[in-house]
Amino acid sequence: MSSSLNEVSISCDSATLRGNLFIPPDANGIVIFAHGSGSSRHSPRNNYVAQTLHDKGLATLLFDLLTTEEEEKERWTAHIRFNIPLLADRLVNTTYWIKNSRQTGRLRIGYFGASTGAAAALVAAAKLPNLIDVVVSRGGRPDLAGKELEQVKAPTLLIVGENDKTVIDLNRKALKSLQNVNKKKIIIIPGASHLFEEPGALEKVSRIATDWFLIYLDKKMPVTSI
């Protein structure tokens, strides 16, 4: 089986969401990306992480949580970026789309969330305890998941930059609220800011996140950094 990259359309109630689905040969797991406000499936940071996942044999879905029209309105009103229930519902619908697809239905599923997308990922994981095997947050706002954090069962890794002081505190509080998780961990990237733009910072995030995903999605691959 050869690798395949497909542009896909996902129906979520009245919205049609666009995505890029990549499936390496013999993939056993897939990571669904939930980006933060002001971002999209074209995010260079998420695509960098996705490439690292591809290199280890994991499939990925990078998709837009908002429609083109919603993104245009969002630039002026900022009325959706903190609507975590809406974003989580769209992630849930997208997860069902993955499970119902002939190409991806057999794959184990993980979420990779950034910024507000991390909160949406955790809320969706709480709603789908039998479908979601693992969650990773990069510079995320897991605190915005609120009480839903107490219902998350999937192993959860929170990655934060050392210089992102406020977000570190919020992540530590969220970690304490993850009461039903079999394994949970926070990793601080030395010298990194919120966007991990410093030399080597995003590379560390990608390596650590990939190893966490491999533990729960594709156990045949070697793990090096966790």
GUTISE-426046 format. One line per field, with one value per atom (N, C-alpha, C): residue number from 1; residue in one letter; x, y, z. Coordinates in Angstrom, 3 decimals. Layout:
BEGIN
pos	[NUM	...]
code	[a	...]
c1	[X	...]
c2	[Y	...]
c3	[Z	...]
# end
This chain:
BEGIN
pos	[1	1	1	2	2	2	3	3	3	4	4	4	5	5	5	6	6	6	7	7	7	8	8	8	9	9	9	10	10	10	11	11	11	12	12	12	13	13	13	14	14	14	15	15	15	16	16	16	17	17	17	18	18	18	19	19	19	20	20	20	21	21	21	22	22	22	23	23	23	24	24	24	25	25	25	26	26	26	27	27	27	28	28	28	29	29	29	30	30	30	31	31	31	32	32	32	33	33	33	34	34	34	35	35	35	36	36	36	37	37	37	38	38	38	39	39	39	40	40	40	41	41	41	42	42	42	43	43	43	44	44	44	45	45	45	46	46	46	47	47	47	48	48	48	49	49	49	50	50	50	51	51	51	52	52	52	53	53	53	54	54	54	55	55	55	56	56	56	57	57	57	58	58	58	59	59	59	60	60	60	61	61	61	62	62	62	63	63	63	64	64	64	65	65	65	66	66	66	67	67	67	68	68	68	69	69	69	70	70	70	71	71	71	72	72	72	73	73	73	74	74	74	75	75	75	76	76	76	77	77	77	78	78	78	79	79	79	80	80	80	81	81	81	82	82	82	83	83	83	84	84	84	85	85	85	86	86	86	87	87	87	88	88	88	89	89	89	90	90	90	91	91	91	92	92	92	93	93	93	94	94	94	95	95	95	96	96	96	97	97	97	98	98	98	99	99	99	100	100	100	101	101	101	102	102	102	103	103	103	104	104	104	105	105	105	106	106	106	107	107	107	108	108	108	109	109	109	110	110	110	111	111	111	112	112	112	113	113	113	114	114	114	115	115	115	116	116	116	117	117	117	118	118	118	119	119	119	120	120	120	121	121	121	122	122	122	123	123	123	124	124	124	125	125	125	126	126	126	127	127	127	128	128	128	129	129	129	130	130	130	131	131	131	132	132	132	133	133	133	134	134	134	135	135	135	136	136	136	137	137	137	138	138	138	139	139	139	140	140	140	141	141	141	142	142	142	143	143	143	144	144	144	145	145	145	146	146	146	147	147	147	148	148	148	149	149	149	150	150	150	151	151	151	152	152	152	153	153	153	154	154	154	155	155	155	156	156	156	157	157	157	158	158	158	159	159	159	160	160	160	161	161	161	162	162	162	163	163	163	164	164	164	165	165	165	166	166	166	167	167	167	168	168	168	169	169	169	170	170	170	171	171	171	172	172	172	173	173	173	174	174	174	175	175	175	176	176	176	177	177	177	178	178	178	179	179	179	180	180	180	181	181	181	182	182	182	183	183	183	184	184	184	185	185	185	186	186	186	187	187	187	188	188	188	189	189	189	190	190	190	191	191	191	192	192	192	193	193	193	194	194	194	195	195	195	196	196	196	197	197	197	198	198	198	199	199	199	200	200	200	201	201	201	202	202	202	203	203	203	204	204	204	205	205	205	206	206	206	207	207	207	208	208	208	209	209	209	210	210	210	211	211	211	212	212	212	213	213	213	214	214	214	215	215	215	216	216	216	217	217	217	218	218	218	219	219	219	220	220	220	221	221	221	222	222	222	223	223	223	224	224	224	225	225	225	226	226	226]
code	[m	m	m	s	s	s	s	s	s	s	s	s	l	l	l	n	n	n	e	e	e	v	v	v	s	s	s	i	i	i	s	s	s	c	c	c	d	d	d	s	s	s	a	a	a	t	t	t	l	l	l	r	r	r	g	g	g	n	n	n	l	l	l	f	f	f	i	i	i	p	p	p	p	p	p	d	d	d	a	a	a	n	n	n	g	g	g	i	i	i	v	v	v	i	i	i	f	f	f	a	a	a	h	h	h	g	g	g	s	s	s	g	g	g	s	s	s	s	s	s	r	r	r	h	h	h	s	s	s	p	p	p	r	r	r	n	n	n	n	n	n	y	y	y	v	v	v	a	a	a	q	q	q	t	t	t	l	l	l	h	h	h	d	d	d	k	k	k	g	g	g	l	l	l	a	a	a	t	t	t	l	l	l	l	l	l	f	f	f	d	d	d	l	l	l	l	l	l	t	t	t	t	t	t	e	e	e	e	e	e	e	e	e	e	e	e	k	k	k	e	e	e	r	r	r	w	w	w	t	t	t	a	a	a	h	h	h	i	i	i	r	r	r	f	f	f	n	n	n	i	i	i	p	p	p	l	l	l	l	l	l	a	a	a	d	d	d	r	r	r	l	l	l	v	v	v	n	n	n	t	t	t	t	t	t	y	y	y	w	w	w	i	i	i	k	k	k	n	n	n	s	s	s	r	r	r	q	q	q	t	t	t	g	g	g	r	r	r	l	l	l	r	r	r	i	i	i	g	g	g	y	y	y	f	f	f	g	g	g	a	a	a	s	s	s	t	t	t	g	g	g	a	a	a	a	a	a	a	a	a	a	a	a	l	l	l	v	v	v	a	a	a	a	a	a	a	a	a	k	k	k	l	l	l	p	p	p	n	n	n	l	l	l	i	i	i	d	d	d	v	v	v	v	v	v	v	v	v	s	s	s	r	r	r	g	g	g	g	g	g	r	r	r	p	p	p	d	d	d	l	l	l	a	a	a	g	g	g	k	k	k	e	e	e	l	l	l	e	e	e	q	q	q	v	v	v	k	k	k	a	a	a	p	p	p	t	t	t	l	l	l	l	l	l	i	i	i	v	v	v	g	g	g	e	e	e	n	n	n	d	d	d	k	k	k	t	t	t	v	v	v	i	i	i	d	d	d	l	l	l	n	n	n	r	r	r	k	k	k	a	a	a	l	l	l	k	k	k	s	s	s	l	l	l	q	q	q	n	n	n	v	v	v	n	n	n	k	k	k	k	k	k	k	k	k	i	i	i	i	i	i	i	i	i	i	i	i	p	p	p	g	g	g	a	a	a	s	s	s	h	h	h	l	l	l	f	f	f	e	e	e	e	e	e	p	p	p	g	g	g	a	a	a	l	l	l	e	e	e	k	k	k	v	v	v	s	s	s	r	r	r	i	i	i	a	a	a	t	t	t	d	d	d	w	w	w	f	f	f	l	l	l	i	i	i	y	y	y	l	l	l	d	d	d	k	k	k	k	k	k	m	m	m	p	p	p	v	v	v	t	t	t	s	s	s	i	i	i]
c1	[0.845	0.000	0.877	0.600	1.385	0.737	1.544	1.009	-0.007	-0.983	-1.976	-2.291	-2.355	-2.750	-3.996	-5.075	-6.345	-6.926	-7.469	-8.286	-9.683	-10.229	-11.518	-12.482	-13.766	-14.823	-15.612	-15.842	-16.504	-17.759	-18.898	-20.157	-20.409	-20.611	-20.933	-22.170	-23.323	-24.594	-24.718	-24.788	-24.956	-23.631	-22.515	-21.200	-20.477	-19.677	-18.799	-17.366	-16.597	-15.237	-14.247	-13.164	-12.152	-10.962	-10.382	-9.249	-8.273	-7.091	-6.065	-5.798	-6.065	-5.917	-4.716	-3.759	-2.571	-2.502	-2.346	-2.297	-1.038	-0.044	1.148	0.823	1.710	1.487	1.444	0.511	0.424	0.242	-0.400	-0.645	-1.569	-1.263	-2.117	-2.888	-2.495	-3.142	-3.222	-4.129	-4.298	-4.396	-3.782	-3.841	-4.685	-5.739	-6.595	-6.143	-5.852	-5.359	-6.525	-6.492	-7.468	-6.683	-6.687	-5.864	-6.535	-5.767	-6.292	-6.891	-7.296	-7.923	-6.948	-7.472	-6.655	-5.778	-5.917	-5.092	-5.972	-5.332	-6.070	-5.291	-5.802	-5.109	-3.765	-3.528	-2.269	-1.214	-1.504	-0.563	0.805	1.869	3.197	3.669	3.272	3.699	3.025	1.719	1.029	1.487	1.765	2.247	3.637	4.435	5.758	5.610	4.740	4.475	3.906	2.983	2.365	3.413	4.397	5.433	6.241	6.506	7.213	6.388	5.076	4.184	4.181	4.152	4.185	5.448	6.575	7.853	7.867	7.010	6.912	5.713	5.080	4.024	2.635	2.403	1.076	0.345	-0.936	-1.783	-2.168	-2.556	-2.987	-4.170	-4.977	-6.020	-5.869	-5.506	-5.500	-6.708	-7.598	-8.820	-9.175	-9.997	-10.431	-11.663	-11.582	-12.722	-13.827	-13.473	-14.454	-14.560	-15.707	-15.868	-15.173	-15.021	-14.395	-15.168	-16.488	-17.319	-17.155	-17.113	-16.939	-15.577	-14.554	-13.212	-13.169	-13.878	-13.897	-14.569	-15.704	-16.392	-15.562	-14.866	-14.084	-12.976	-12.442	-11.384	-11.854	-13.158	-13.705	-14.410	-14.993	-15.840	-15.245	-14.355	-13.759	-14.833	-15.948	-17.088	-17.088	-16.188	-16.217	-14.990	-13.891	-12.629	-12.661	-13.532	-13.649	-14.949	-15.611	-16.827	-16.414	-15.903	-15.343	-16.387	-17.633	-18.630	-18.848	-18.892	-19.069	-17.878	-16.671	-15.468	-15.358	-15.708	-15.652	-16.663	-17.863	-18.881	-18.408	-17.744	-17.235	-16.113	-15.326	-14.278	-14.893	-15.948	-16.661	-17.222	-17.870	-18.425	-17.331	-16.199	-15.073	-14.516	-14.506	-14.040	-14.951	-16.253	-17.179	-16.967	-16.653	-16.369	-15.165	-14.137	-12.958	-13.328	-14.122	-14.476	-15.370	-16.138	-17.059	-16.452	-15.213	-14.536	-13.882	-13.985	-13.358	-11.840	-11.285	-9.841	-9.283	-10.042	-9.495	-10.244	-11.317	-12.173	-11.482	-10.457	-9.775	-8.687	-8.342	-7.193	-7.519	-6.562	-6.672	-6.583	-7.216	-7.341	-6.726	-5.949	-5.435	-5.764	-5.772	-5.999	-4.723	-4.421	-3.340	-3.960	-4.025	-4.672	-3.687	-3.918	-3.096	-3.997	-3.532	-4.274	-5.690	-6.724	-8.094	-8.498	-7.806	-8.079	-7.785	-6.864	-6.572	-7.773	-8.471	-9.678	-10.753	-10.920	-11.901	-11.551	-10.258	-9.825	-10.140	-9.932	-10.187	-11.681	-12.485	-13.936	-14.421	-13.920	-14.314	-13.861	-12.651	-12.154	-13.026	-13.520	-14.423	-15.735	-16.193	-17.444	-17.276	-16.040	-15.785	-14.748	-15.019	-14.005	-13.611	-14.483	-14.188	-13.539	-13.398	-12.825	-11.457	-11.221	-9.989	-8.958	-7.820	-6.792	-5.745	-5.611	-4.526	-4.769	-4.299	-4.414	-3.076	-2.675	-1.509	-1.930	-1.481	-1.735	-0.410	-0.330	0.865	0.529	1.122	0.837	-0.651	-1.351	-2.807	-3.429	-4.745	-5.558	-6.496	-5.952	-6.806	-7.764	-7.420	-8.297	-9.675	-9.742	-11.012	-11.963	-11.478	-12.368	-13.255	-12.904	-13.744	-13.970	-15.205	-15.562	-15.371	-15.347	-15.168	-13.817	-12.858	-11.548	-11.672	-12.618	-12.782	-13.291	-13.772	-14.327	-13.368	-12.224	-11.266	-10.611	-10.579	-9.949	-8.680	-8.522	-7.371	-6.085	-4.977	-3.682	-3.415	-2.989	-2.903	-1.541	-0.929	0.353	0.161	0.614	0.549	1.965	2.201	3.520	3.430	4.310	4.269	5.691	5.845	7.140	7.502	8.785	9.260	8.941	8.937	8.705	7.238	6.372	4.931	4.321	4.702	4.453	2.973	2.123	0.699	0.095	0.468	-0.081	0.445	1.675	2.189	1.295	0.962	0.108	-1.256	-1.829	-3.134	-3.068	-1.969	-1.806	-1.622	-0.893	-0.694	-2.010	-2.847	-4.162	-5.029	-4.955	-5.739	-5.275	-3.962	-3.420	-4.023	-4.195	-4.782	-6.251	-6.919	-8.336	-8.559	-7.493	-7.595	-7.589	-8.730	-8.807	-8.945	-9.524	-9.807	-8.790	-7.727	-6.729	-5.781	-5.517	-4.580	-3.156	-2.794	-1.470	-1.582	-0.999	-1.003	0.353	0.747	2.080	2.142	2.959	3.255	4.752	5.120	6.523	6.751	7.744	8.108	9.316	9.214	10.311	11.215	12.460	13.356	13.552	13.477	13.757	12.715	11.582	10.581	9.481	8.930	7.801	6.515	5.433	4.119	4.057	4.695	4.611	5.797	6.708	7.852	8.648	8.880	9.583	11.101	11.601	13.031	13.694	14.966	15.657	15.581	15.104	15.033	13.821	13.051	11.937	10.823	10.418	9.335	9.778	11.052	11.574	11.429	11.715	11.543	10.082	9.208	7.767	7.338	7.771	7.370	7.852	9.087	9.656	8.944	8.721	8.063	6.609	5.897	4.502	4.392	5.284	5.248	5.468	6.416	6.660	5.454	4.790	3.593	2.502	2.333	1.328	1.686	2.958	3.363	3.080	3.244	2.999	1.576	0.627	-0.788	-1.442	-0.782	-1.398	-0.682	0.615	1.373	2.534	2.263	3.228	4.420	4.373	5.498	6.677	6.456	7.528	8.331	9.667	10.486	10.213	10.252	10.035	11.353	11.711	13.053	13.079	12.012	12.144	11.251	10.418	9.550	9.809]
c2	[-1.200	0.000	1.246	2.195	3.422	4.519	5.570	6.705	7.456	8.061	8.833	10.125	11.230	12.525	12.966	13.181	13.538	14.787	15.662	16.758	16.215	16.458	15.882	16.970	16.648	17.513	16.748	17.383	16.742	17.534	16.879	17.559	17.521	18.696	18.818	19.690	19.054	19.774	20.627	21.941	22.808	23.272	22.880	23.333	22.229	22.637	21.724	22.142	21.253	21.559	20.911	21.619	21.137	20.581	19.508	18.910	18.253	17.937	17.194	15.896	14.786	13.467	12.770	12.365	11.657	10.298	9.245	7.883	7.191	6.974	6.223	4.743	4.008	2.560	1.871	0.959	0.119	0.917	2.063	2.865	2.119	2.204	1.609	2.652	3.914	4.979	6.261	7.127	8.428	9.509	10.655	11.806	12.882	13.312	14.396	15.686	16.694	17.971	18.926	19.587	20.631	21.914	22.819	24.026	25.081	26.094	27.182	28.291	29.348	30.484	31.146	31.569	32.257	31.337	30.021	29.072	28.255	27.314	26.502	25.226	24.419	23.178	23.456	24.707	25.072	25.545	25.488	25.928	25.288	26.099	25.501	24.694	25.105	24.355	22.990	22.955	21.668	20.767	21.355	20.547	19.987	20.730	20.228	18.999	19.109	17.970	16.800	17.101	16.043	15.284	15.976	15.310	14.340	14.743	13.849	12.595	12.760	11.618	10.713	11.317	10.530	9.681	10.281	9.572	8.332	8.324	7.179	6.275	6.532	5.636	5.925	7.125	7.482	8.345	8.108	8.920	10.212	11.228	12.498	13.074	13.818	14.641	16.057	16.984	18.401	19.025	19.612	20.154	21.490	22.242	23.549	23.383	23.871	23.799	24.768	25.789	26.769	26.748	27.142	27.302	28.579	28.750	29.967	31.205	31.128	32.273	32.586	31.549	31.752	32.348	31.894	32.442	33.930	34.310	35.720	36.573	36.107	36.839	36.873	35.766	35.636	36.689	37.073	38.088	39.397	39.669	40.949	40.834	39.685	39.579	38.722	37.784	36.861	36.179	35.817	35.292	33.772	33.082	31.622	31.012	31.719	31.102	30.522	31.071	30.537	29.763	29.439	28.625	27.146	26.709	25.364	24.276	24.401	23.364	23.184	24.288	24.190	23.494	23.929	23.338	21.858	21.517	20.114	19.266	19.791	19.049	18.767	19.730	19.520	18.481	18.466	17.455	16.078	15.995	14.722	14.222	15.108	14.718	14.256	14.943	14.569	13.211	12.931	11.631	10.514	10.726	9.732	9.556	10.658	10.585	9.678	9.810	8.956	7.493	7.229	5.851	5.212	6.019	5.485	5.387	5.836	5.789	4.428	3.905	2.624	2.718	3.881	4.069	4.100	4.657	4.960	4.311	3.613	3.104	2.174	1.473	0.497	1.136	2.391	3.017	3.472	3.322	3.941	5.448	6.201	7.649	8.415	9.443	10.389	11.807	12.720	14.139	14.921	15.893	16.847	18.241	18.885	20.189	21.297	22.463	23.643	24.801	25.603	26.764	26.342	27.040	26.668	25.314	24.872	23.558	22.431	22.681	21.673	21.456	22.528	22.404	21.634	21.945	21.226	19.744	19.435	18.045	17.291	17.933	17.272	17.086	18.069	17.918	16.784	16.739	15.667	14.304	14.250	12.988	12.532	13.483	13.140	12.560	13.049	12.564	11.230	10.904	9.688	8.802	8.381	7.642	6.304	5.732	4.438	4.549	5.772	5.977	6.653	7.493	8.281	7.612	7.258	6.516	7.403	8.664	9.500	10.955	11.886	13.324	14.001	14.915	15.767	17.216	18.077	19.519	20.250	21.139	21.971	23.432	23.998	25.391	25.633	24.656	24.684	25.361	25.495	26.021	24.917	23.852	22.768	23.202	24.290	24.797	25.170	25.549	25.967	24.791	23.567	22.397	22.299	23.030	23.093	21.753	21.506	20.292	19.015	19.169	17.996	17.329	18.066	17.478	16.274	16.321	15.245	13.955	14.033	12.855	12.268	12.913	12.429	11.142	10.135	8.859	8.601	9.255	9.003	9.550	8.811	9.331	10.693	11.644	13.041	13.633	14.228	14.918	16.399	17.240	18.690	19.212	19.880	20.428	21.947	22.600	24.051	24.596	25.812	26.463	27.033	26.991	27.460	28.937	29.730	31.166	31.557	30.576	30.816	30.684	31.588	31.432	31.271	32.138	32.075	30.747	30.316	29.070	27.862	27.932	26.853	26.671	27.765	27.688	27.090	27.521	27.011	25.512	25.083	23.670	22.826	23.344	22.601	22.413	23.438	23.319	22.309	22.363	21.416	19.982	19.799	18.466	17.849	18.668	18.188	17.785	18.424	18.142	16.872	16.366	15.142	13.939	13.650	12.678	11.234	11.008	9.643	9.110	9.874	9.506	8.448	7.401	6.363	6.899	7.770	8.370	9.811	10.719	12.128	12.727	13.743	14.297	15.695	16.561	17.858	17.927	18.418	18.589	20.053	20.656	22.044	22.060	22.755	22.844	24.020	23.768	24.840	25.927	27.183	28.320	28.627	27.903	28.072	29.035	29.762	30.662	29.964	30.707	30.123	29.416	29.987	29.426	28.518	28.304	27.421	27.813	29.113	29.626	29.609	29.333	29.322	28.138	28.265	27.168	25.855	24.831	23.496	23.229	24.273	24.075	23.234	23.566	22.810	21.383	21.220	19.881	19.012	19.599	18.855	18.510	19.479	19.218	18.063	18.102	17.068	15.695	15.613	14.326	13.763	14.634	14.198	13.790	14.618	14.310	13.008	12.828	11.619	10.377	10.436	9.278	8.965	10.006	9.787	9.114	9.583	8.965	7.511	7.247	5.895	4.903	5.342	4.465	3.915	4.753	4.373	4.053	4.425	4.189	3.137	2.960	2.035	1.470	0.489	0.021	-0.716	-1.010	-1.719	-0.803	0.532	1.473	1.797	2.003	2.345	3.753	3.947	5.240	5.701	6.977	7.443	8.540	9.346	10.574	10.636	9.626	9.664	8.406]
c3	[0.000	0.000	0.000	-0.897	-0.975	-0.144	0.188	0.926	0.081	0.752	0.014	0.755	0.007	0.548	-0.196	0.560	-0.063	0.575	-0.258	0.248	0.483	1.675	2.030	2.488	2.410	2.906	3.961	5.096	6.225	6.576	6.562	6.876	8.380	8.962	10.387	10.513	10.636	10.663	9.397	9.548	8.379	7.788	8.402	7.951	7.180	6.199	5.483	5.755	6.367	6.782	5.823	5.515	4.580	5.343	4.801	5.486	4.535	5.071	4.355	5.112	4.471	5.072	4.453	5.313	4.828	5.501	4.693	5.221	4.706	5.580	5.172	4.985	4.334	4.193	5.557	5.727	6.931	8.217	8.141	9.341	10.293	11.588	12.612	13.407	13.274	14.030	13.235	13.654	13.007	14.076	13.797	14.689	14.018	14.708	14.226	14.901	14.106	14.617	14.865	16.011	16.344	16.611	15.653	15.760	16.622	16.963	17.780	16.949	17.619	16.946	15.989	14.842	13.849	13.027	13.204	12.468	11.526	10.809	9.851	9.585	8.650	8.292	7.631	7.230	6.587	7.583	8.876	9.905	9.703	9.540	9.341	10.544	11.754	12.938	12.990	12.759	12.772	11.629	10.480	9.360	9.624	10.367	10.752	11.650	12.647	13.529	12.730	11.814	11.012	10.203	9.668	8.886	9.747	10.992	11.911	12.181	12.325	12.522	11.296	10.106	8.866	8.805	9.197	9.126	10.017	11.042	11.942	11.616	10.490	10.031	10.537	11.095	11.577	10.551	10.407	9.533	10.247	9.483	10.076	9.314	10.052	9.447	9.987	9.129	9.468	8.790	9.583	8.992	9.636	8.936	9.422	10.303	11.526	12.437	12.039	11.241	10.791	9.268	8.763	7.324	6.884	5.573	5.035	5.462	5.418	5.809	7.293	8.121	9.561	9.877	9.181	9.400	9.055	7.992	7.584	8.649	9.170	10.237	11.515	11.775	13.009	13.088	11.934	11.924	12.522	12.399	12.875	14.212	14.486	15.682	16.802	16.436	17.416	18.272	17.634	18.382	18.495	17.768	17.765	18.441	18.474	18.894	20.308	21.174	22.525	22.736	21.630	21.711	21.708	22.849	22.945	22.666	23.162	22.846	21.342	20.598	19.142	18.500	18.875	18.287	18.643	19.887	20.309	19.548	19.347	18.600	17.173	16.562	15.203	15.198	16.249	16.353	16.555	17.339	17.532	16.203	15.451	14.154	13.199	13.247	12.391	12.788	14.074	14.555	14.052	14.093	13.548	12.042	11.370	9.926	9.682	10.529	10.420	10.658	11.699	12.038	10.976	10.268	9.273	7.878	7.749	6.451	6.237	5.041	4.715	4.819	4.521	4.571	5.992	6.917	8.242	9.408	9.129	10.193	11.166	10.722	11.587	12.452	12.209	12.869	14.288	15.201	16.517	16.334	17.245	17.046	18.209	17.866	18.839	18.422	19.392	19.120	19.419	18.559	18.805	18.785	19.947	20.046	20.350	19.773	20.043	20.449	21.409	21.876	22.299	21.802	22.170	21.607	20.561	19.998	20.980	21.930	22.949	23.853	24.200	25.015	24.257	22.976	22.161	22.088	21.970	21.892	23.183	24.318	25.595	25.850	25.465	25.599	24.698	23.464	22.550	23.074	23.644	24.213	25.374	26.166	27.272	26.750	25.599	25.016	24.306	23.914	23.135	23.832	25.059	25.819	25.196	24.386	23.773	22.399	21.909	20.576	20.601	21.596	21.611	22.522	21.939	22.662	23.314	22.882	23.389	22.975	23.815	23.533	23.822	22.929	23.156	22.963	23.859	23.766	23.590	22.595	22.371	22.638	23.690	24.000	24.131	24.711	24.703	25.905	25.834	26.930	27.416	27.990	28.468	29.560	30.254	31.313	30.791	29.505	28.909	28.704	28.913	28.848	30.079	31.139	32.333	32.992	33.406	34.129	33.300	31.976	31.112	31.348	31.887	32.168	33.094	33.993	34.959	34.322	33.084	32.401	31.371	31.156	30.151	30.645	29.793	30.132	29.332	28.194	27.329	27.944	27.847	28.289	27.654	28.468	28.021	28.335	27.320	27.455	27.169	28.105	27.932	27.719	26.592	26.263	26.268	27.030	27.177	27.121	26.573	26.542	27.901	28.243	29.550	29.795	28.724	28.863	28.761	28.603	28.498	29.895	30.800	32.227	32.577	32.034	32.359	31.916	30.712	30.181	30.958	31.457	32.307	33.527	34.187	35.377	35.045	33.924	33.518	33.200	32.588	32.264	33.523	34.489	35.733	36.486	36.480	37.110	36.368	35.036	34.233	34.475	34.639	34.878	36.145	37.173	38.420	38.233	37.279	37.049	36.228	35.602	34.802	35.745	36.327	37.410	36.946	35.775	35.331	34.331	34.086	33.082	33.643	32.847	33.268	33.356	32.427	32.449	31.983	32.740	32.377	32.714	31.909	32.105	31.502	32.107	31.531	31.273	30.097	29.743	29.376	30.008	29.751	28.820	27.692	26.728	27.114	27.499	27.954	26.906	27.361	26.502	25.449	25.464	24.412	24.842	23.872	24.093	23.653	23.593	23.320	21.964	20.946	19.605	19.262	20.194	19.981	18.737	18.597	17.426	17.577	18.776	19.016	18.302	17.923	17.219	17.991	17.327	17.904	18.772	19.134	20.067	19.448	18.240	17.610	17.281	16.978	16.737	17.982	19.164	20.420	20.643	20.400	20.551	19.656	18.416	17.454	17.875	18.335	18.737	19.963	20.956	22.188	21.914	21.146	20.827	20.033	19.069	18.247	19.085	20.004	20.863	21.746	22.246	23.069	22.252	21.015	20.148	19.830	19.581	19.225	20.353	21.583	22.726	22.684	22.290	22.388	21.048	19.944	18.639	17.809	18.029	17.185	17.989	18.816	19.807	19.205	17.900	17.301	17.023	17.045	16.741	17.996	17.868	19.024	19.519	20.840	21.465	22.049	21.815	22.191	23.251	23.381	24.180	25.412	25.657	26.852	27.697]
# end
